[in-house]
Amino acid sequence: MQDRTIALARGRLLAVVAAAVAGAACSPQPAPRSYDFFLNDSIARDGTLARCDRDPAAAHDIECANARRAALAVQLEEERARREALERESAAKIEALRREFEAQRRAREAAAAEEAALAGLAPETGDAEPPDDFTDTDTDAGAAAAPVNDATDSSAVGPFDAEQGAAVPDSAIPRAFRD
């Protein structure tokens, strides 16, 4: 009888173990991690991407798709932030160049006015004509441009154009406004 009780105990134990294994195998799998989870957890995102890259069968897994989508969203946000920083930097450089150009223009105007005063000419008030070696390019402000260099061919190159940063050929100036 004792053998029979031992066999029965072993049989019950075996049945319990088999039921536990079967129950564990049939238990529902955990839900795949979401896009938001990967968006907030960079370590899990990087680990999942590494797993997906190593295992081609897992590449079509929902978690892999969520991790890739989150990684792309993070990269896009970083790129936008970088672009905004570059645009701010560019705008600051353009403003600095504009201020520098304005200072140079004012210095040229002051030098032209001083030269005119030293030459005994009346200061430019808009009534007097500019001297022959100066060309008025900024009619709105009444400012005189830099003198034309006598060494250059004045028929080929005209006054300096501030917007383009180069000399304007005389062919671009209407005949009525040429020398």
C-alpha beads as a LAMMPS data file, in Angstrom:
LAMMPS data file: protein, C-alpha beads

179 atoms
178 bonds

1 atom types
1 bond types

-500.0 500.0 xlo xhi
-500.0 500.0 ylo yhi
-500.0 500.0 zlo zhi

Masses

1 110.0

Atoms # bond

1 1 1 0.000 0.000 0.000
2 1 1 2.785 2.250 0.648
3 1 1 4.005 1.837 -2.916
4 1 1 0.618 2.733 -4.100
5 1 1 0.510 5.992 -2.093
6 1 1 3.967 6.956 -3.291
7 1 1 2.944 6.335 -6.881
8 1 1 -0.214 8.329 -6.375
9 1 1 1.735 11.233 -4.851
10 1 1 4.188 11.153 -7.727
11 1 1 1.327 11.078 -10.198
12 1 1 -0.332 14.082 -8.561
13 1 1 2.947 15.971 -8.470
14 1 1 3.538 15.191 -12.118
15 1 1 0.022 16.362 -12.989
16 1 1 0.512 19.648 -11.106
17 1 1 3.848 20.286 -12.844
18 1 1 2.350 19.483 -16.241
19 1 1 -0.590 21.792 -15.576
20 1 1 1.760 24.599 -14.500
21 1 1 3.876 24.215 -17.635
22 1 1 0.809 24.089 -19.857
23 1 1 -0.665 27.121 -18.113
24 1 1 2.548 29.105 -18.511
25 1 1 2.769 28.223 -22.184
26 1 1 -0.800 29.273 -22.831
27 1 1 -0.618 32.529 -20.865
28 1 1 -1.068 35.663 -22.977
29 1 1 2.103 37.364 -24.204
30 1 1 2.770 40.867 -22.888
31 1 1 1.474 43.620 -25.143
32 1 1 4.108 45.112 -27.449
33 1 1 5.602 48.350 -26.220
34 1 1 4.045 51.429 -27.788
35 1 1 5.405 54.280 -29.882
36 1 1 5.044 56.657 -26.912
37 1 1 7.024 54.289 -24.705
38 1 1 9.913 54.225 -27.196
39 1 1 9.663 57.957 -27.740
40 1 1 10.308 58.578 -24.029
41 1 1 12.763 55.724 -23.315
42 1 1 15.871 56.024 -25.468
43 1 1 17.581 53.008 -23.907
44 1 1 14.659 50.682 -24.686
45 1 1 14.401 52.192 -28.173
46 1 1 18.094 51.608 -28.900
47 1 1 17.987 48.082 -27.477
48 1 1 14.932 47.144 -29.518
49 1 1 16.459 48.598 -32.673
50 1 1 19.626 46.583 -32.077
51 1 1 17.549 43.396 -31.592
52 1 1 15.548 44.120 -34.736
53 1 1 18.717 44.718 -36.766
54 1 1 20.276 41.430 -35.560
55 1 1 17.214 39.237 -36.066
56 1 1 15.618 39.472 -39.535
57 1 1 12.562 37.518 -38.343
58 1 1 11.889 40.152 -35.670
59 1 1 12.251 42.995 -38.176
60 1 1 8.517 42.829 -38.947
61 1 1 7.567 42.799 -35.263
62 1 1 5.217 45.514 -33.975
63 1 1 7.777 46.583 -31.372
64 1 1 10.401 47.024 -34.102
65 1 1 8.029 49.186 -36.113
66 1 1 7.193 51.294 -33.044
67 1 1 10.878 51.680 -32.147
68 1 1 11.806 52.716 -35.708
69 1 1 8.957 55.207 -35.849
70 1 1 9.989 56.723 -32.510
71 1 1 13.642 56.908 -33.619
72 1 1 12.632 58.762 -36.785
73 1 1 10.488 61.185 -34.781
74 1 1 13.404 61.918 -32.429
75 1 1 15.753 62.485 -35.384
76 1 1 13.243 64.804 -37.021
77 1 1 12.879 66.869 -33.845
78 1 1 16.665 67.129 -33.492
79 1 1 16.982 68.212 -37.133
80 1 1 14.327 70.903 -36.666
81 1 1 16.094 72.244 -33.591
82 1 1 19.428 72.279 -35.446
83 1 1 17.876 74.078 -38.424
84 1 1 16.302 76.730 -36.182
85 1 1 19.652 77.337 -34.488
86 1 1 21.370 77.705 -37.870
87 1 1 18.687 80.128 -39.064
88 1 1 19.111 82.275 -35.936
89 1 1 22.873 82.268 -36.429
90 1 1 22.485 83.199 -40.104
91 1 1 20.106 86.049 -39.298
92 1 1 22.563 87.401 -36.728
93 1 1 25.418 87.273 -39.256
94 1 1 23.324 89.031 -41.895
95 1 1 22.396 91.755 -39.415
96 1 1 26.059 92.209 -38.443
97 1 1 27.050 92.524 -42.119
98 1 1 24.267 95.053 -42.687
99 1 1 25.457 97.153 -39.741
100 1 1 29.050 96.934 -40.979
101 1 1 28.014 97.997 -44.481
102 1 1 26.016 100.932 -43.098
103 1 1 29.017 102.041 -41.029
104 1 1 31.273 101.855 -44.099
105 1 1 28.738 103.826 -46.141
106 1 1 28.543 106.531 -43.469
107 1 1 32.348 106.668 -43.334
108 1 1 32.526 107.102 -47.132
109 1 1 29.896 109.846 -46.959
110 1 1 31.774 111.621 -44.183
111 1 1 35.054 111.333 -46.100
112 1 1 33.394 112.695 -49.258
113 1 1 31.884 115.596 -47.313
114 1 1 35.228 116.348 -45.680
115 1 1 37.010 116.201 -49.034
116 1 1 34.429 118.530 -50.539
117 1 1 34.843 120.945 -47.634
118 1 1 38.634 120.873 -48.015
119 1 1 38.347 121.493 -51.736
120 1 1 36.372 124.655 -50.988
121 1 1 33.108 123.358 -52.348
122 1 1 29.794 124.062 -50.739
123 1 1 28.484 121.194 -48.629
124 1 1 25.922 119.039 -50.394
125 1 1 22.470 120.213 -49.456
126 1 1 20.736 118.868 -52.505
127 1 1 20.984 122.238 -54.343
128 1 1 24.589 121.948 -55.454
129 1 1 25.706 119.499 -58.107
130 1 1 28.097 116.766 -57.054
131 1 1 31.697 117.069 -58.218
132 1 1 32.648 115.328 -61.482
133 1 1 34.653 112.579 -59.771
134 1 1 31.711 111.490 -57.609
135 1 1 28.519 109.741 -58.664
136 1 1 25.334 109.965 -56.625
137 1 1 23.999 106.370 -56.224
138 1 1 21.726 106.774 -53.206
139 1 1 19.300 109.499 -54.294
140 1 1 16.872 108.849 -51.430
141 1 1 19.442 109.638 -48.764
142 1 1 21.283 112.265 -50.812
143 1 1 24.578 110.482 -50.166
144 1 1 27.566 110.522 -52.493
145 1 1 29.241 107.286 -53.485
146 1 1 32.954 106.599 -53.521
147 1 1 34.954 108.415 -56.218
148 1 1 35.371 106.623 -59.520
149 1 1 38.927 105.397 -59.926
150 1 1 40.620 107.201 -62.831
151 1 1 42.797 104.155 -63.525
152 1 1 39.806 102.036 -64.536
153 1 1 37.880 102.351 -67.762
154 1 1 34.871 104.427 -66.699
155 1 1 32.940 103.373 -69.787
156 1 1 33.079 99.737 -68.687
157 1 1 32.412 100.063 -64.965
158 1 1 30.048 102.497 -63.277
159 1 1 29.214 103.255 -59.636
160 1 1 29.153 100.686 -56.856
161 1 1 25.799 98.939 -56.342
162 1 1 25.288 98.278 -52.607
163 1 1 22.636 95.593 -53.034
164 1 1 24.687 93.443 -55.396
165 1 1 28.051 94.238 -53.837
166 1 1 29.730 94.938 -57.191
167 1 1 30.222 97.713 -59.684
168 1 1 27.350 98.331 -62.068
169 1 1 28.320 98.481 -65.757
170 1 1 27.490 101.757 -67.489
171 1 1 25.308 99.859 -69.939
172 1 1 22.890 99.222 -67.052
173 1 1 22.577 102.972 -66.341
174 1 1 20.151 104.943 -68.552
175 1 1 21.868 107.442 -70.886
176 1 1 20.183 110.395 -69.270
177 1 1 21.922 109.599 -65.971
178 1 1 25.408 108.893 -67.332
179 1 1 28.210 111.501 -67.275

Bonds

1 1 1 2
2 1 2 3
3 1 3 4
4 1 4 5
5 1 5 6
6 1 6 7
7 1 7 8
8 1 8 9
9 1 9 10
10 1 10 11
11 1 11 12
12 1 12 13
13 1 13 14
14 1 14 15
15 1 15 16
16 1 16 17
17 1 17 18
18 1 18 19
19 1 19 20
20 1 20 21
21 1 21 22
22 1 22 23
23 1 23 24
24 1 24 25
25 1 25 26
26 1 26 27
27 1 27 28
28 1 28 29
29 1 29 30
30 1 30 31
31 1 31 32
32 1 32 33
33 1 33 34
34 1 34 35
35 1 35 36
36 1 36 37
37 1 37 38
38 1 38 39
39 1 39 40
40 1 40 41
41 1 41 42
42 1 42 43
43 1 43 44
44 1 44 45
45 1 45 46
46 1 46 47
47 1 47 48
48 1 48 49
49 1 49 50
50 1 50 51
51 1 51 52
52 1 52 53
53 1 53 54
54 1 54 55
55 1 55 56
56 1 56 57
57 1 57 58
58 1 58 59
59 1 59 60
60 1 60 61
61 1 61 62
62 1 62 63
63 1 63 64
64 1 64 65
65 1 65 66
66 1 66 67
67 1 67 68
68 1 68 69
69 1 69 70
70 1 70 71
71 1 71 72
72 1 72 73
73 1 73 74
74 1 74 75
75 1 75 76
76 1 76 77
77 1 77 78
78 1 78 79
79 1 79 80
80 1 80 81
81 1 81 82
82 1 82 83
83 1 83 84
84 1 84 85
85 1 85 86
86 1 86 87
87 1 87 88
88 1 88 89
89 1 89 90
90 1 90 91
91 1 91 92
92 1 92 93
93 1 93 94
94 1 94 95
95 1 95 96
96 1 96 97
97 1 97 98
98 1 98 99
99 1 99 100
100 1 100 101
101 1 101 102
102 1 102 103
103 1 103 104
104 1 104 105
105 1 105 106
106 1 106 107
107 1 107 108
108 1 108 109
109 1 109 110
110 1 110 111
111 1 111 112
112 1 112 113
113 1 113 114
114 1 114 115
115 1 115 116
116 1 116 117
117 1 117 118
118 1 118 119
119 1 119 120
120 1 120 121
121 1 121 122
122 1 122 123
123 1 123 124
124 1 124 125
125 1 125 126
126 1 126 127
127 1 127 128
128 1 128 129
129 1 129 130
130 1 130 131
131 1 131 132
132 1 132 133
133 1 133 134
134 1 134 135
135 1 135 136
136 1 136 137
137 1 137 138
138 1 138 139
139 1 139 140
140 1 140 141
141 1 141 142
142 1 142 143
143 1 143 144
144 1 144 145
145 1 145 146
146 1 146 147
147 1 147 148
148 1 148 149
149 1 149 150
150 1 150 151
151 1 151 152
152 1 152 153
153 1 153 154
154 1 154 155
155 1 155 156
156 1 156 157
157 1 157 158
158 1 158 159
159 1 159 160
160 1 160 161
161 1 161 162
162 1 162 163
163 1 163 164
164 1 164 165
165 1 165 166
166 1 166 167
167 1 167 168
168 1 168 169
169 1 169 170
170 1 170 171
171 1 171 172
172 1 172 173
173 1 173 174
174 1 174 175
175 1 175 176
176 1 176 177
177 1 177 178
178 1 178 179
